[in-house]
Amino acid sequence: QVQLVESGGGSVQAGGSLRLSCAASGRGFSSYAMAWFRQAPEKEREFVAAASWSGSRTIYADSVKGRFTISSDIAKNMVYLQMNYLKPVDTALYLCASVTAWTPFLVTPRTYNYWGQGTQVTVSS
């Protein structure tokens, strides 16, 4: 059974940094790329960033460009999201997800095959 487990969330003040991690495991796990989404209370799930396991392809939401960096370690089956210059609007549950191909629809949650449970990020002003 495939599992994605996020960690690294917490509470920080505006301007601070956090590094999220996502560990992928399980039989039958097949993935071309990984992504981070976030979901604030009563809001829709929002795309944050995606990267191929090779690291050759990355995309970011405009709202996080220049502040967040997605990276992957294929040997460890780990994906990371380095978040700098955090703002209160970044407060959300952050989830990682896996997809089997690089498609034009990577910003759409239903494109993804597997999801983690999420890790909470809270940014105070």
NUSESE-19698 format. One record per atom (N, C-alpha, C): atom name; x, y, z. Coordinates in pm, whole numbers, padded with zeros to 5 digits. Layout:
<pts>
pt a: CA, px: X, py: Y, pz: Z
...
</pts>
This chain:
<pts>
pt a: N, px: 00084, py: -00119, pz: 00000
pt a: CA, px: 00000, py: 00000, pz: 00000
pt a: C, px: 00087, py: 00124, pz: 00000
pt a: N, px: 00055, py: 00216, pz: -00090
pt a: CA, px: 00132, py: 00339, pz: -00104
pt a: C, px: 00099, py: 00435, pz: 00009
pt a: N, px: 00204, py: 00493, pz: 00064
pt a: CA, px: 00185, py: 00593, pz: 00170
pt a: C, px: 00269, py: 00717, pz: 00142
pt a: N, px: 00208, py: 00831, pz: 00161
pt a: CA, px: 00279, py: 00959, pz: 00159
pt a: C, px: 00260, py: 01022, pz: 00296
pt a: N, px: 00371, py: 01053, pz: 00361
pt a: CA, px: 00364, py: 01105, pz: 00497
pt a: C, px: 00440, py: 01237, pz: 00504
pt a: N, px: 00367, py: 01342, pz: 00537
pt a: CA, px: 00428, py: 01475, pz: 00548
pt a: C, px: 00473, py: 01502, pz: 00691
pt a: N, px: 00573, py: 01589, pz: 00701
pt a: CA, px: 00621, py: 01635, pz: 00831
pt a: C, px: 00685, py: 01771, pz: 00816
pt a: N, px: 00712, py: 01835, pz: 00929
pt a: CA, px: 00784, py: 01961, pz: 00926
pt a: C, px: 00700, py: 02086, pz: 00945
pt a: N, px: 00570, py: 02069, pz: 00955
pt a: CA, px: 00485, py: 02186, pz: 00976
pt a: C, px: 00503, py: 02242, pz: 01116
pt a: N, px: 00443, py: 02358, pz: 01138
pt a: CA, px: 00452, py: 02422, pz: 01270
pt a: C, px: 00401, py: 02564, pz: 01265
pt a: N, px: 00431, py: 02636, pz: 01372
pt a: CA, px: 00389, py: 02776, pz: 01383
pt a: C, px: 00511, py: 02866, pz: 01377
pt a: N, px: 00504, py: 02967, pz: 01290
pt a: CA, px: 00613, py: 03062, pz: 01276
pt a: C, px: 00557, py: 03202, pz: 01263
pt a: N, px: 00642, py: 03300, pz: 01285
pt a: CA, px: 00601, py: 03438, pz: 01263
pt a: C, px: 00626, py: 03475, pz: 01118
pt a: N, px: 00555, py: 03576, pz: 01074
pt a: CA, px: 00572, py: 03624, pz: 00936
pt a: C, px: 00719, py: 03658, pz: 00912
pt a: N, px: 00766, py: 03619, pz: 00793
pt a: CA, px: 00906, py: 03638, pz: 00759
pt a: C, px: 00993, py: 03518, pz: 00790
pt a: N, px: 00939, py: 03424, pz: 00864
pt a: CA, px: 01015, py: 03307, pz: 00902
pt a: C, px: 01018, py: 03201, pz: 00793
pt a: N, px: 01079, py: 03087, pz: 00826
pt a: CA, px: 01098, py: 02978, pz: 00731
pt a: C, px: 01058, py: 02844, pz: 00792
pt a: N, px: 01016, py: 02754, pz: 00706
pt a: CA, px: 00991, py: 02615, pz: 00744
pt a: C, px: 01031, py: 02527, pz: 00627
pt a: N, px: 01069, py: 02404, pz: 00660
pt a: CA, px: 01098, py: 02305, pz: 00557
pt a: C, px: 01008, py: 02185, pz: 00578
pt a: N, px: 00923, py: 02159, pz: 00481
pt a: CA, px: 00834, py: 02044, pz: 00485
pt a: C, px: 00899, py: 01926, pz: 00415
pt a: N, px: 00867, py: 01807, pz: 00464
pt a: CA, px: 00916, py: 01684, pz: 00403
pt a: C, px: 00800, py: 01592, pz: 00373
pt a: N, px: 00817, py: 01511, pz: 00270
pt a: CA, px: 00716, py: 01412, pz: 00235
pt a: C, px: 00789, py: 01282, pz: 00203
pt a: N, px: 00757, py: 01177, pz: 00278
pt a: CA, px: 00819, py: 01046, pz: 00257
pt a: C, px: 00723, py: 00957, pz: 00183
pt a: N, px: 00769, py: 00900, pz: 00072
pt a: CA, px: 00686, py: 00812, pz: -00009
pt a: C, px: 00733, py: 00669, pz: 00008
pt a: N, px: 00637, py: 00579, pz: 00023
pt a: CA, px: 00672, py: 00438, pz: 00041
pt a: C, px: 00557, py: 00351, pz: -00004
pt a: N, px: 00588, py: 00220, pz: -00013
pt a: CA, px: 00482, py: 00126, pz: -00041
pt a: C, px: 00502, py: 00049, pz: -00169
pt a: N, px: 00449, py: -00071, pz: -00168
pt a: CA, px: 00456, py: -00156, pz: -00287
pt a: C, px: 00376, py: -00096, pz: -00399
pt a: N, px: 00431, py: -00106, pz: -00517
pt a: CA, px: 00357, py: -00057, pz: -00633
pt a: C, px: 00363, py: 00092, pz: -00653
pt a: N, px: 00445, py: 00160, pz: -00572
pt a: CA, px: 00452, py: 00304, pz: -00587
pt a: C, px: 00524, py: 00338, pz: -00717
pt a: N, px: 00452, py: 00406, pz: -00806
pt a: CA, px: 00507, py: 00447, pz: -00933
pt a: C, px: 00474, py: 00594, pz: -00953
pt a: N, px: 00576, py: 00673, pz: -00972
pt a: CA, px: 00553, py: 00816, pz: -00975
pt a: C, px: 00652, py: 00884, pz: -01067
pt a: N, px: 00605, py: 00983, pz: -01144
pt a: CA, px: 00694, py: 01064, pz: -01226
pt a: C, px: 00726, py: 01195, pz: -01158
pt a: N, px: 00629, py: 01245, pz: -01084
pt a: CA, px: 00646, py: 01376, pz: -01022
pt a: C, px: 00568, py: 01382, pz: -00892
pt a: N, px: 00609, py: 01477, pz: -00809
pt a: CA, px: 00543, py: 01501, pz: -00681
pt a: C, px: 00504, py: 01648, pz: -00672
pt a: N, px: 00404, py: 01674, pz: -00593
pt a: CA, px: 00358, py: 01812, pz: -00579
pt a: C, px: 00321, py: 01841, pz: -00435
pt a: N, px: 00315, py: 01970, pz: -00405
pt a: CA, px: 00261, py: 02019, pz: -00279
pt a: C, px: 00137, py: 02103, pz: -00310
pt a: N, px: 00034, py: 02076, pz: -00234
pt a: CA, px: -00087, py: 02156, pz: -00236
pt a: C, px: -00109, py: 02210, pz: -00094
pt a: N, px: -00199, py: 02304, pz: -00082
pt a: CA, px: -00238, py: 02352, pz: 00050
pt a: C, px: -00386, py: 02381, pz: 00054
pt a: N, px: -00440, py: 02370, pz: 00173
pt a: CA, px: -00583, py: 02394, pz: 00189
pt a: C, px: -00608, py: 02465, pz: 00321
pt a: N, px: -00663, py: 02584, pz: 00311
pt a: CA, px: -00703, py: 02660, pz: 00428
pt a: C, px: -00848, py: 02628, pz: 00460
pt a: N, px: -00890, py: 02650, pz: 00585
pt a: CA, px: -01029, py: 02620, pz: 00622
pt a: C, px: -01130, py: 02689, pz: 00530
pt a: N, px: -01227, py: 02612, pz: 00486
pt a: CA, px: -01336, py: 02662, pz: 00401
pt a: C, px: -01288, py: 02714, pz: 00267
pt a: N, px: -01170, py: 02672, pz: 00225
pt a: CA, px: -01120, py: 02712, pz: 00093
pt a: C, px: -01086, py: 02587, pz: 00013
pt a: N, px: -01079, py: 02603, pz: -00118
pt a: CA, px: -01047, py: 02490, pz: -00204
pt a: C, px: -00897, py: 02457, pz: -00194
pt a: N, px: -00867, py: 02332, pz: -00228
pt a: CA, px: -00728, py: 02290, pz: -00230
pt a: C, px: -00654, py: 02368, pz: -00340
pt a: N, px: -00537, py: 02420, pz: -00305
pt a: CA, px: -00463, py: 02509, pz: -00394
pt a: C, px: -00326, py: 02452, pz: -00426
pt a: N, px: -00292, py: 02454, pz: -00555
pt a: CA, px: -00162, py: 02407, pz: -00600
pt a: C, px: -00053, py: 02500, pz: -00550
pt a: N, px: 00059, py: 02443, pz: -00504
pt a: CA, px: 00174, py: 02522, pz: -00458
pt a: C, px: 00294, py: 02503, pz: -00551
pt a: N, px: 00336, py: 02377, pz: -00569
pt a: CA, px: 00454, py: 02351, pz: -00652
pt a: C, px: 00457, py: 02204, pz: -00690
pt a: N, px: 00526, py: 02173, pz: -00800
pt a: CA, px: 00545, py: 02036, pz: -00843
pt a: C, px: 00685, py: 02020, pz: -00900
pt a: N, px: 00737, py: 01899, pz: -00889
pt a: CA, px: 00869, py: 01870, pz: -00943
pt a: C, px: 00876, py: 01726, pz: -00988
pt a: N, px: 00946, py: 01703, pz: -01098
pt a: CA, px: 00973, py: 01566, pz: -01139
pt a: C, px: 01075, py: 01506, pz: -01044
pt a: N, px: 01075, py: 01376, pz: -01032
pt a: CA, px: 01172, py: 01311, pz: -00944
pt a: C, px: 01315, py: 01338, pz: -00989
pt a: N, px: 01336, py: 01356, pz: -01117
pt a: CA, px: 01471, py: 01384, pz: -01167
pt a: C, px: 01516, py: 01525, pz: -01132
pt a: N, px: 01421, py: 01610, pz: -01100
pt a: CA, px: 01454, py: 01749, pz: -01070
pt a: C, px: 01464, py: 01836, pz: -01193
pt a: N, px: 01442, py: 01778, pz: -01311
pt a: CA, px: 01459, py: 01855, pz: -01434
pt a: C, px: 01340, py: 01946, pz: -01463
pt a: N, px: 01228, py: 01918, pz: -01399
pt a: CA, px: 01108, py: 02000, pz: -01422
pt a: C, px: 01050, py: 02045, pz: -01290
pt a: N, px: 01019, py: 02173, pz: -01282
pt a: CA, px: 00951, py: 02227, pz: -01165
pt a: C, px: 00853, py: 02334, pz: -01210
pt a: N, px: 00745, py: 02347, pz: -01137
pt a: CA, px: 00653, py: 02458, pz: -01158
pt a: C, px: 00605, py: 02507, pz: -01023
pt a: N, px: 00571, py: 02635, pz: -01018
pt a: CA, px: 00528, py: 02697, pz: -00893
pt a: C, px: 00403, py: 02781, pz: -00917
pt a: N, px: 00323, py: 02791, pz: -00815
pt a: CA, px: 00214, py: 02888, pz: -00817
pt a: C, px: 00276, py: 03028, pz: -00809
pt a: N, px: 00214, py: 03123, pz: -00874
pt a: CA, px: 00266, py: 03260, pz: -00873
pt a: C, px: 00279, py: 03315, pz: -00731
pt a: N, px: 00189, py: 03273, pz: -00645
pt a: CA, px: 00187, py: 03327, pz: -00509
pt a: C, px: 00308, py: 03286, pz: -00425
pt a: N, px: 00381, py: 03183, pz: -00470
pt a: CA, px: 00495, py: 03136, pz: -00389
pt a: C, px: 00628, py: 03148, pz: -00463
pt a: N, px: 00625, py: 03187, pz: -00589
pt a: CA, px: 00749, py: 03199, pz: -00667
pt a: C, px: 00846, py: 03294, pz: -00598
pt a: N, px: 00971, py: 03249, pz: -00591
pt a: CA, px: 01073, py: 03331, pz: -00529
pt a: C, px: 01082, py: 03314, pz: -00378
pt a: N, px: 00982, py: 03248, pz: -00319
pt a: CA, px: 00983, py: 03226, pz: -00173
pt a: C, px: 00993, py: 03079, pz: -00137
pt a: N, px: 00929, py: 02993, pz: -00216
pt a: CA, px: 00927, py: 02849, pz: -00189
pt a: C, px: 01013, py: 02777, pz: -00292
pt a: N, px: 01074, py: 02666, pz: -00248
pt a: CA, px: 01152, py: 02582, pz: -00339
pt a: C, px: 01118, py: 02436, pz: -00314
pt a: N, px: 01079, py: 02367, pz: -00421
pt a: CA, px: 01052, py: 02223, pz: -00413
pt a: C, px: 01174, py: 02147, pz: -00459
pt a: N, px: 01204, py: 02038, pz: -00391
pt a: CA, px: 01316, py: 01953, pz: -00431
pt a: C, px: 01284, py: 01809, pz: -00399
pt a: N, px: 01361, py: 01718, pz: -00458
pt a: CA, px: 01335, py: 01576, pz: -00436
pt a: C, px: 01464, py: 01500, pz: -00422
pt a: N, px: 01458, py: 01389, pz: -00352
pt a: CA, px: 01571, py: 01298, pz: -00336
pt a: C, px: 01519, py: 01160, pz: -00374
pt a: N, px: 01542, py: 01121, pz: -00498
pt a: CA, px: 01484, py: 00996, pz: -00547
pt a: C, px: 01541, py: 00875, pz: -00475
pt a: N, px: 01665, py: 00884, pz: -00429
pt a: CA, px: 01726, py: 00771, pz: -00359
pt a: C, px: 01657, py: 00743, pz: -00226
pt a: N, px: 01604, py: 00849, pz: -00166
pt a: CA, px: 01536, py: 00834, pz: -00037
pt a: C, px: 01384, py: 00838, pz: -00051
pt a: N, px: 01335, py: 00858, pz: -00172
pt a: CA, px: 01191, py: 00874, pz: -00193
pt a: C, px: 01135, py: 00986, pz: -00106
pt a: N, px: 01206, py: 01098, pz: -00106
pt a: CA, px: 01166, py: 01213, pz: -00025
pt a: C, px: 01146, py: 01336, pz: -00114
pt a: N, px: 01049, py: 01414, pz: -00077
pt a: CA, px: 01024, py: 01541, pz: -00144
pt a: C, px: 01019, py: 01650, pz: -00036
pt a: N, px: 01072, py: 01766, pz: -00070
pt a: CA, px: 01081, py: 01873, pz: 00029
pt a: C, px: 01018, py: 02001, pz: -00025
pt a: N, px: 00975, py: 02084, pz: 00066
pt a: CA, px: 00930, py: 02218, pz: 00030
pt a: C, px: 00993, py: 02316, pz: 00127
pt a: N, px: 01091, py: 02390, pz: 00079
pt a: CA, px: 01153, py: 02494, pz: 00159
pt a: C, px: 01072, py: 02621, pz: 00144
pt a: N, px: 01022, py: 02673, pz: 00255
pt a: CA, px: 00935, py: 02790, pz: 00253
pt a: C, px: 01002, py: 02904, pz: 00328
pt a: N, px: 01033, py: 03010, pz: 00257
pt a: CA, px: 01097, py: 03128, pz: 00316
pt a: C, px: 01004, py: 03247, pz: 00306
pt a: N, px: 01033, py: 03350, pz: 00386
pt a: CA, px: 00953, py: 03473, pz: 00385
pt a: C, px: 00804, py: 03442, pz: 00396
pt a: N, px: 00771, py: 03359, pz: 00492
pt a: CA, px: 00633, py: 03317, pz: 00508
pt a: C, px: 00544, py: 03434, pz: 00546
pt a: N, px: 00419, py: 03426, pz: 00497
pt a: CA, px: 00319, py: 03529, pz: 00523
pt a: C, px: 00198, py: 03465, pz: 00590
pt a: N, px: 00118, py: 03543, pz: 00660
pt a: CA, px: -00004, py: 03486, pz: 00721
pt a: C, px: -00095, py: 03417, pz: 00619
pt a: N, px: -00097, py: 03464, pz: 00495
pt a: CA, px: -00182, py: 03401, pz: 00392
pt a: C, px: -00133, py: 03263, pz: 00353
pt a: N, px: -00011, py: 03227, pz: 00396
pt a: CA, px: 00041, py: 03092, pz: 00368
pt a: C, px: -00012, py: 02990, pz: 00468
pt a: N, px: -00084, py: 03034, pz: 00570
pt a: CA, px: -00139, py: 02944, pz: 00670
pt a: C, px: -00236, py: 02846, pz: 00605
pt a: N, px: -00209, py: 02715, pz: 00624
pt a: CA, px: -00293, py: 02612, pz: 00562
pt a: C, px: -00242, py: 02475, pz: 00603
pt a: N, px: -00319, py: 02375, pz: 00568
pt a: CA, px: -00275, py: 02237, pz: 00575
pt a: C, px: -00202, py: 02207, pz: 00445
pt a: N, px: -00077, py: 02163, pz: 00453
pt a: CA, px: 00003, py: 02135, pz: 00334
pt a: C, px: 00007, py: 01985, pz: 00310
pt a: N, px: -00027, py: 01947, pz: 00186
pt a: CA, px: -00034, py: 01806, pz: 00149
pt a: C, px: 00057, py: 01777, pz: 00032
pt a: N, px: 00120, py: 01660, pz: 00034
pt a: CA, px: 00196, py: 01620, pz: -00083
pt a: C, px: 00115, py: 01518, pz: -00162
pt a: N, px: 00145, py: 01511, pz: -00291
pt a: CA, px: 00070, py: 01425, pz: -00381
pt a: C, px: 00162, py: 01372, pz: -00490
pt a: N, px: 00122, py: 01260, pz: -00547
pt a: CA, px: 00204, py: 01194, pz: -00648
pt a: C, px: 00125, py: 01179, pz: -00779
pt a: N, px: 00197, py: 01191, pz: -00891
pt a: CA, px: 00136, py: 01176, pz: -01022
pt a: C, px: 00228, py: 01093, pz: -01111
pt a: N, px: 00169, py: 01019, pz: -01205
pt a: CA, px: 00249, py: 00927, pz: -01285
pt a: C, px: 00298, py: 00987, pz: -01416
pt a: N, px: 00262, py: 01110, pz: -01446
pt a: CA, px: 00309, py: 01172, pz: -01570
pt a: C, px: 00309, py: 01324, pz: -01554
pt a: N, px: 00392, py: 01388, pz: -01631
pt a: CA, px: 00396, py: 01534, pz: -01634
pt a: C, px: 00290, py: 01579, pz: -01735
pt a: N, px: 00185, py: 01640, pz: -01686
pt a: CA, px: 00073, py: 01676, pz: -01772
pt a: C, px: 00046, py: 01826, pz: -01763
pt a: N, px: -00036, py: 01878, pz: -01854
pt a: CA, px: -00075, py: 02021, pz: -01845
pt a: C, px: -00169, py: 02050, pz: -01729
pt a: N, px: -00205, py: 01944, pz: -01654
pt a: CA, px: -00307, py: 01962, pz: -01551
pt a: C, px: -00252, py: 01942, pz: -01410
pt a: N, px: -00125, py: 01973, pz: -01393
pt a: CA, px: -00063, py: 01949, pz: -01263
pt a: C, px: -00116, py: 02040, pz: -01153
pt a: N, px: -00181, py: 02149, pz: -01189
pt a: CA, px: -00236, py: 02237, pz: -01085
pt a: C, px: -00372, py: 02189, pz: -01037
pt a: N, px: -00423, py: 02083, pz: -01096
pt a: CA, px: -00555, py: 02030, pz: -01063
pt a: C, px: -00544, py: 01912, pz: -00970
pt a: N, px: -00605, py: 01918, pz: -00853
pt a: CA, px: -00591, py: 01809, pz: -00756
pt a: C, px: -00630, py: 01671, pz: -00810
pt a: N, px: -00734, py: 01663, pz: -00891
pt a: CA, px: -00780, py: 01531, pz: -00934
pt a: C, px: -00683, py: 01464, pz: -01031
pt a: N, px: -00579, py: 01533, pz: -01074
pt a: CA, px: -00476, py: 01472, pz: -01159
pt a: C, px: -00392, py: 01371, pz: -01081
pt a: N, px: -00388, py: 01383, pz: -00949
pt a: CA, px: -00295, py: 01308, pz: -00867
pt a: C, px: -00352, py: 01175, pz: -00819
pt a: N, px: -00261, py: 01077, pz: -00808
pt a: CA, px: -00301, py: 00941, pz: -00774
pt a: C, px: -00303, py: 00916, pz: -00623
pt a: N, px: -00207, py: 00972, pz: -00555
pt a: CA, px: -00194, py: 00946, pz: -00412
pt a: C, px: -00173, py: 01078, pz: -00337
pt a: N, px: -00223, py: 01077, pz: -00213
pt a: CA, px: -00216, py: 01195, pz: -00127
pt a: C, px: -00173, py: 01157, pz: 00013
pt a: N, px: -00102, py: 01250, pz: 00076
pt a: CA, px: -00074, py: 01234, pz: 00217
pt a: C, px: -00185, py: 01297, pz: 00300
pt a: N, px: -00170, py: 01289, pz: 00431
pt a: CA, px: -00270, py: 01344, pz: 00523
pt a: C, px: -00249, py: 01492, pz: 00552
pt a: N, px: -00129, py: 01540, pz: 00529
pt a: CA, px: -00102, py: 01682, pz: 00546
pt a: C, px: -00030, py: 01716, pz: 00675
pt a: N, px: 00033, py: 01833, pz: 00673
pt a: CA, px: 00098, py: 01889, pz: 00790
pt a: C, px: 00060, py: 02037, pz: 00799
pt a: N, px: 00024, py: 02081, pz: 00918
pt a: CA, px: -00029, py: 02216, pz: 00936
pt a: C, px: 00082, py: 02320, pz: 00945
pt a: N, px: 00064, py: 02427, pz: 00871
pt a: CA, px: 00154, py: 02543, pz: 00877
pt a: C, px: 00072, py: 02664, pz: 00920
pt a: N, px: 00116, py: 02730, pz: 01026
pt a: CA, px: 00047, py: 02849, pz: 01077
pt a: C, px: 00147, py: 02964, pz: 01085
pt a: N, px: 00114, py: 03073, pz: 01017
pt a: CA, px: 00202, py: 03190, pz: 01015
pt a: C, px: 00129, py: 03306, pz: 01081
pt a: N, px: 00189, py: 03360, pz: 01185
pt a: CA, px: 00127, py: 03470, pz: 01258
pt a: C, px: 00193, py: 03603, pz: 01219
pt a: N, px: 00113, py: 03708, pz: 01229
pt a: CA, px: 00164, py: 03840, pz: 01189
pt a: C, px: 00233, py: 03910, pz: 01306
</pts>
